[in-house]
Amino acid sequence: MAPPVLLERPFPSRRFPGLLLAALVLRLSFSDACEAPPTFEAMELIGKPKPYYKIGERVDYKCKKGYFYIPPLATHSICDRNHTWLPVSDEGCYREMCPHIQDPLNGEAVLANESYAFGSEIHFICNEGYYLIGKDILYCELKDTVAVWSGKPPICEKVLCTPPPKIKNGKHTFSEVEVFEYLDAVTYSCDPAPGPDPFSLIGESTIYCGNNSTWSHAAPECKVVKCRFPVVENGKQISGFGKKFYYKATVMFECDTGYYLNGSDKIVCESNSTWDPPVPKCLKVLPPSSTKPPTMSHSVSTSPTTKSPTSSASGPRPTYKPPVSNYPGYPKPDEGILDSLDDWVIALIVIVIVVAVAVICVALYRFLQGRKKKGTYLTDETHREVKFTSL
C-alpha cells in the first residue's frame, strides 16, 4: 500500500500567535528600561552585565587592576525614568604609582611625563666627567596589582683613563701617573735626532682624558720630515725662505712679468715629505689673437686639395686667414700697370702746378710793365706842357 500523503496546512501553527505575543511583551518591557551601563578605562562593572535594566535599578563599579580608589566620587549609577543612566565617571580611580627614585650621585633622574604612574618612564643622565653604569631608562610596570620599576637605578662613576700610549723617538708629560681623571691632559715632545735633520711631531701634541674613558686624539709620532727645495722657473719665492724645509714649512711664490701662475701660490710641507699642493709652474702669457698674418719663415705654397696657402711659419696659426695677395712677397695682379699709372698721375699734377705758377708770374710781370710805361708817358707830357708855356 502507498503511504498516506500529508497535506500542508494552509495556515501557520497555532503556536505563532503565542510567540508573537511574547515578543510584543518583551519589546514593551525593553522600551520601559535602560540599556547596558557605560564602560570606562579605569573602572569595570561588578557582576555580569544584563541586556536591560529596569527603571530605578542600580549598578556598581570597581577600579580596574592597576588602579586604586580615592573617595568621595561615586562608583555606581541608577537607571533613570528617561531610560538613561545617571552620570558617573572613573576619575576616582588612580593609577598605581612606582616608588620614588632620587637623583643618582653626580647625575640626574628625569621623568619622561612627570609622573610615577605605571606606564611612565624615567631617564638617567650623569654630570660631565662621569659615566653611567646600568640602564639609562627604567619603565614603571605593573606586577600583579603593584607598580614596580623595570630595573635598579644606575650609578654615575667618575671618568678615568689609563696612561696614554708611548711613542718612538718621543715622550709625554706625567709619564709616572698611572690613572688619569676626566680632562687630565698630557703633552708630547720629540727627542733630539741623531742626524742633521730634527724629528717633527706629526699629530696633536696635547691630548686629554675624555668621555667613555678614552683619550681625545690618537698619540702623535716623531719622524724626520724634509721636503725638497722648491724651484719655480720664471718665478720667485716671496715668503718662507730657508735652506731646508721641514714639516709644516710654508712657501709662497709669484711669477715674473709676462708669466702667469699655474697652480697654488702657497704650498705646505706635509708629513709624507711632499709639498701640498704641488709646486706650481709659471707659464708664458700668450699674446692676444690678431687678424694680421703670422711672420713667414719660408715661402707660401698652395695645397692642391684645398687651394689655400699653407705656411711653415712657427707659432700658433691665426683663426682668420687673410687673402693670399696680402702676404708679403706675393705678387699682386697688374701690379706694374698700377704703379705706372700712379707715376703718370703724379707727374701730370706736377706739370700742371708748374705751368700754373709760370702763367701767374708772366701775367704779373706784364701788369707791372704796363703800369710803368703809363707813368713815364704822363711825366713826358707834363714836361712838354711846362716847356711850351715858358716859351
C-alpha positions as CSV (number, residue, x, y, z in Angstrom):
1,M,0.0,0.0,0.0
2,A,1.2,3.5,-0.8
3,P,1.9,5.7,2.3
4,P,-0.6,8.4,3.0
5,V,0.0,11.8,1.5
6,L,0.5,14.6,4.1
7,L,-1.1,17.8,3.1
8,E,0.5,21.2,4.0
9,R,-1.5,23.3,6.4
10,P,-2.8,26.5,4.8
11,F,-2.2,28.5,8.0
12,P,0.7,28.8,10.4
13,S,1.0,26.8,13.5
14,R,-1.2,27.6,16.4
15,R,1.9,28.5,18.4
16,F,2.7,31.5,16.3
17,P,0.3,33.9,17.9
18,G,1.8,33.0,21.3
19,L,5.3,33.7,20.1
20,L,4.2,37.0,18.6
21,L,2.6,38.0,21.9
22,A,5.7,37.1,23.9
23,A,7.9,39.2,21.6
24,L,5.5,42.1,21.9
25,V,5.6,41.9,25.7
26,L,9.4,41.7,25.6
27,R,9.5,44.7,23.4
28,L,7.3,46.7,25.7
29,S,9.4,45.7,28.6
30,F,12.6,46.9,26.8
31,S,11.1,50.2,25.9
32,D,10.5,50.8,29.6
33,A,14.1,50.1,30.7
34,C,17.8,51.1,30.3
35,E,20.2,49.5,28.0
36,A,23.7,48.3,29.1
37,P,25.5,50.7,31.5
38,P,28.5,52.7,30.2
39,T,32.1,51.4,30.3
40,F,35.3,53.2,31.5
41,E,39.0,53.0,31.2
42,A,39.8,52.8,34.9
43,M,36.5,51.2,36.2
44,E,34.7,47.9,35.4
45,L,31.2,46.7,36.3
46,I,30.8,44.5,39.3
47,G,29.0,41.3,38.2
48,K,27.8,40.3,34.7
49,P,26.0,42.9,32.6
50,K,22.4,42.3,31.6
51,P,20.7,43.1,28.3
52,Y,18.4,45.6,30.0
53,Y,17.8,47.1,33.4
54,K,14.6,48.2,35.0
55,I,13.9,51.8,36.0
56,G,15.4,52.5,39.4
57,E,17.8,49.6,39.1
58,R,21.4,50.3,40.4
59,V,24.8,49.1,39.1
60,D,28.1,49.3,40.9
61,Y,31.7,49.7,39.6
62,K,35.1,49.0,41.0
63,C,38.6,50.2,39.9
64,K,40.4,48.0,37.4
65,K,43.7,46.2,38.1
66,G,46.5,48.8,38.5
67,Y,44.1,51.5,39.8
68,F,43.1,52.4,43.3
69,Y,40.0,54.3,44.5
70,I,40.1,57.6,46.3
71,P,36.8,58.9,47.7
72,P,34.4,60.8,47.5
73,L,33.4,60.3,43.9
74,A,30.6,57.8,43.4
75,T,31.2,54.5,41.7
76,H,27.6,53.5,41.0
77,S,24.8,54.6,38.7
78,I,20.9,54.2,38.5
79,C,18.6,53.7,35.6
80,D,16.6,56.9,35.4
81,R,12.9,57.3,34.3
82,N,14.0,58.7,30.9
83,H,15.7,55.4,30.3
84,T,19.3,56.8,30.7
85,W,21.9,56.2,33.4
86,L,22.7,58.8,36.0
87,P,26.1,60.5,35.4
88,V,29.2,58.6,36.7
89,S,32.9,58.8,35.9
90,D,36.1,56.9,36.6
91,E,38.0,60.0,37.9
92,G,38.0,58.5,41.4
93,C,40.3,55.7,40.2
94,Y,44.0,56.5,40.1
95,R,46.9,54.6,38.6
96,E,49.2,52.6,40.9
97,M,52.5,54.5,41.4
98,C,56.0,53.3,41.3
99,P,58.3,54.1,44.2
100,H,60.1,57.5,44.1
101,I,63.6,57.4,42.8
102,Q,66.2,60.0,43.8
103,D,68.8,61.6,41.6
104,P,71.9,59.4,41.4
105,L,75.1,60.9,42.9
106,N,76.8,63.1,40.3
107,G,73.8,62.7,38.0
108,E,70.1,63.4,37.5
109,A,66.8,61.4,37.1
110,V,64.3,62.9,34.7
111,L,60.7,61.7,34.4
112,A,59.6,61.5,30.8
113,N,55.9,62.5,31.5
114,E,56.4,63.9,35.0
115,S,54.6,61.0,36.6
116,Y,55.4,57.9,38.6
117,A,52.3,56.1,37.5
118,F,52.7,52.7,35.8
119,G,53.3,53.1,32.0
120,S,55.7,56.0,32.5
121,E,59.5,56.0,32.2
122,I,62.4,57.7,33.8
123,H,65.7,58.7,32.2
124,F,69.1,59.0,33.9
125,I,71.9,61.4,33.0
126,C,75.4,61.8,34.5
127,N,77.2,65.0,35.1
128,E,80.2,66.0,32.9
129,G,83.2,63.9,33.9
130,Y,81.1,60.9,34.9
131,Y,79.7,57.9,33.1
132,L,76.7,55.8,33.6
133,I,76.8,52.2,35.0
134,G,73.5,50.5,34.4
135,K,70.4,51.2,32.3
136,D,69.8,54.8,31.3
137,I,66.0,54.3,31.1
138,L,63.6,52.5,33.5
139,Y,59.9,51.7,33.0
140,C,57.2,51.7,35.6
141,E,55.4,48.3,35.1
142,L,52.5,46.6,36.8
143,K,53.4,43.4,38.6
144,D,50.2,41.7,39.8
145,T,48.5,44.7,41.4
146,V,51.7,46.6,42.3
147,A,53.6,49.1,40.1
148,V,57.3,48.5,40.1
149,W,60.3,49.7,38.1
150,S,61.8,47.5,35.4
151,G,65.3,47.5,37.0
152,K,67.6,49.0,39.5
153,P,68.6,52.7,39.3
154,P,72.0,53.2,37.7
155,I,75.0,55.0,39.2
156,C,77.4,57.6,37.9
157,E,81.1,56.8,38.1
158,K,84.0,59.2,37.6
159,V,85.7,59.1,34.2
160,L,89.2,57.6,34.5
161,C,91.7,56.9,31.8
162,T,94.6,54.6,31.6
163,P,98.0,56.2,30.7
164,P,98.3,57.4,27.1
165,P,100.4,55.4,24.6
166,K,104.2,55.8,24.5
167,I,105.7,56.8,21.2
168,K,109.0,56.1,19.4
169,N,111.6,58.9,19.4
170,G,109.5,60.9,21.8
171,K,107.8,61.1,25.2
172,H,104.8,62.7,27.1
173,T,104.4,64.6,30.3
174,F,103.2,62.9,33.6
175,S,104.7,59.7,32.4
176,E,104.8,58.5,36.1
177,V,101.0,58.8,36.6
178,E,99.1,55.5,36.4
179,V,95.4,56.8,36.4
180,F,94.2,60.0,34.7
181,E,90.9,61.7,35.6
182,Y,88.5,63.4,33.3
183,L,90.1,66.3,31.3
184,D,93.6,65.5,32.6
185,A,96.0,66.3,29.7
186,V,99.5,65.3,28.6
187,T,101.8,66.9,26.1
188,Y,104.1,65.0,23.7
189,S,107.5,66.1,22.5
190,C,110.2,64.6,20.3
191,D,113.7,63.5,21.3
192,P,116.8,65.1,19.7
193,A,117.5,63.5,16.3
194,P,120.9,61.7,15.8
195,G,121.3,63.2,12.3
196,P,121.4,66.7,10.9
197,D,117.7,66.9,10.5
198,P,115.4,67.1,13.6
199,F,112.4,65.0,14.3
200,S,109.0,66.5,13.6
201,L,105.9,65.9,15.8
202,I,103.1,64.6,13.5
203,G,99.7,64.9,15.0
204,E,98.2,66.5,18.1
205,S,100.9,67.5,20.7
206,T,98.3,67.7,23.6
207,I,95.6,65.2,24.3
208,Y,93.2,64.8,27.2
209,C,91.2,62.2,29.0
210,G,87.6,62.4,27.6
211,N,84.3,60.7,27.8
212,N,84.0,56.9,27.8
213,S,87.5,56.8,29.4
214,T,89.2,57.4,26.1
215,W,91.8,60.0,25.0
216,S,90.7,62.8,22.9
217,H,93.1,62.0,20.0
218,A,95.5,59.3,18.9
219,A,99.0,59.6,20.0
220,P,101.3,61.6,17.6
221,E,104.5,60.3,16.1
222,C,108.0,61.6,15.8
223,K,109.9,61.3,12.5
224,V,112.1,63.3,10.1
225,V,110.1,65.2,7.5
226,K,112.0,67.1,4.9
227,C,110.7,68.5,1.6
228,R,112.9,69.2,-1.4
229,F,113.9,72.7,-2.2
230,P,111.0,74.3,-4.3
231,V,112.2,75.8,-7.6
232,V,109.8,77.6,-9.9
233,E,111.2,78.6,-13.3
234,N,110.3,82.1,-14.5
235,G,109.2,82.9,-10.9
236,K,110.4,83.7,-7.5
237,Q,109.8,82.8,-3.8
238,I,108.3,85.7,-1.8
239,S,108.0,84.1,1.7
240,G,109.1,81.1,3.7
241,F,112.8,81.5,2.8
242,G,115.1,78.9,4.1
243,K,117.8,76.4,3.1
244,K,115.8,73.4,4.5
245,F,112.1,72.8,4.6
246,Y,110.7,70.6,7.4
247,Y,107.1,69.7,8.5
248,K,104.5,72.4,8.0
249,A,107.0,74.8,6.3
250,T,105.0,77.2,4.2
251,V,106.3,78.9,1.0
252,M,104.6,81.4,-1.3
253,F,105.5,82.3,-5.0
254,E,104.9,84.8,-7.7
255,C,105.8,84.8,-11.4
256,D,107.9,87.1,-13.4
257,T,106.5,89.7,-15.7
258,G,105.0,88.1,-18.8
259,Y,104.2,84.8,-17.0
260,Y,101.2,83.6,-15.1
261,L,100.9,81.1,-12.2
262,N,99.6,77.6,-13.0
263,G,98.8,76.1,-9.5
264,S,98.6,77.4,-6.0
265,D,100.8,80.3,-4.9
266,K,101.0,78.8,-1.4
267,I,102.4,75.3,-0.6
268,V,103.0,73.4,2.7
269,C,105.4,70.6,3.5
270,E,103.3,67.7,4.7
271,S,104.1,64.6,6.8
272,N,105.0,62.4,3.8
273,S,107.8,64.9,2.8
274,T,106.0,66.3,-0.2
275,W,104.6,69.7,-1.0
276,D,100.8,70.1,-0.8
277,P,99.6,71.4,-3.2
278,P,102.4,70.5,-5.6
279,V,104.9,73.2,-6.6
280,P,103.3,75.5,-9.2
281,K,104.6,76.5,-12.6
282,C,105.0,79.9,-14.3
283,L,103.8,79.7,-17.9
284,K,104.3,82.4,-20.5
285,V,101.5,84.7,-21.2
286,L,100.5,84.2,-24.9
287,P,99.8,87.4,-27.0
288,P,96.2,88.1,-27.9
289,S,95.0,86.7,-31.1
290,S,95.3,89.0,-34.2
291,T,93.9,89.2,-37.7
292,K,97.4,90.0,-39.1
293,P,99.1,87.2,-40.9
294,P,101.9,85.4,-39.0
295,T,105.5,86.0,-39.8
296,M,106.6,83.7,-42.6
297,S,109.8,81.8,-42.3
298,H,109.5,80.1,-45.7
299,S,107.7,80.6,-48.9
300,V,104.0,80.1,-49.2
301,S,102.6,77.2,-51.1
302,T,99.1,76.4,-52.2
303,S,97.7,73.0,-51.3
304,P,96.3,71.2,-54.3
305,T,93.3,69.9,-52.5
306,T,92.1,73.0,-50.5
307,K,93.7,75.6,-52.9
308,S,94.6,77.7,-49.9
309,P,98.1,78.7,-48.8
310,T,100.0,76.7,-46.3
311,S,102.6,78.3,-44.2
312,S,105.6,76.9,-42.4
313,A,105.8,79.9,-40.0
314,S,106.4,78.9,-36.4
315,G,103.9,79.6,-33.7
316,P,100.1,79.1,-33.5
317,R,98.1,79.8,-36.6
318,P,95.6,82.6,-36.5
319,T,91.9,81.7,-36.8
320,Y,91.5,84.3,-39.6
321,K,93.3,83.6,-42.9
322,P,93.8,86.8,-45.0
323,P,93.8,86.6,-48.8
324,V,96.9,85.2,-50.4
325,S,97.5,88.6,-52.0
326,N,98.1,90.2,-48.6
327,Y,101.0,88.0,-47.7
328,P,104.4,89.7,-48.0
329,G,106.3,89.0,-51.2
330,Y,103.3,87.6,-53.0
331,P,102.9,89.4,-56.4
332,K,99.6,91.3,-56.8
333,P,97.7,91.2,-60.1
334,D,98.6,94.1,-62.6
335,E,101.0,95.5,-60.0
336,G,103.3,97.0,-62.7
337,I,100.5,98.7,-64.6
338,L,99.1,100.2,-61.4
339,D,102.5,101.5,-60.4
340,S,103.0,103.2,-63.9
341,L,99.6,104.8,-63.7
342,D,100.3,106.2,-60.3
343,D,103.6,107.7,-61.6
344,W,102.0,109.4,-64.6
345,V,99.3,110.9,-62.4
346,I,101.8,112.4,-60.1
347,A,103.9,113.7,-63.0
348,L,100.9,115.3,-64.6
349,I,99.9,117.0,-61.4
350,V,103.4,118.4,-61.0
351,I,103.4,119.8,-64.6
352,V,100.0,121.4,-64.2
353,I,101.2,123.1,-61.0
354,V,104.4,124.3,-62.7
355,V,102.5,125.7,-65.7
356,A,100.0,127.5,-63.5
357,V,102.8,129.1,-61.5
358,A,104.5,130.2,-64.7
359,V,101.3,131.7,-66.1
360,I,100.7,133.7,-63.0
361,C,104.2,135.0,-62.9
362,V,104.1,136.2,-66.6
363,A,100.7,137.8,-66.1
364,L,102.0,139.7,-63.0
365,Y,105.2,140.8,-64.9
366,R,103.2,142.2,-67.8
367,F,100.9,144.0,-65.5
368,L,103.8,145.7,-63.7
369,Q,105.4,146.7,-67.0
370,G,102.2,148.3,-68.3
371,R,101.9,150.5,-65.2
372,K,105.5,151.6,-65.5
373,K,105.1,152.7,-69.2
374,K,102.0,154.6,-68.4
375,G,103.7,156.6,-65.7
376,T,106.6,157.6,-68.0
377,Y,104.2,158.8,-70.7
378,L,102.4,161.0,-68.2
379,T,105.6,162.5,-67.0
380,D,106.8,163.4,-70.5
381,E,103.6,165.1,-71.4
382,T,103.7,167.2,-68.3
383,H,107.3,168.2,-69.1
384,R,106.4,169.3,-72.6
385,E,103.5,171.5,-71.4
386,V,105.7,173.3,-68.9
387,K,108.3,173.9,-71.5
388,F,105.8,175.3,-74.1
389,T,104.4,177.7,-71.5
390,S,107.8,179.2,-70.7
391,L,108.5,179.9,-74.4
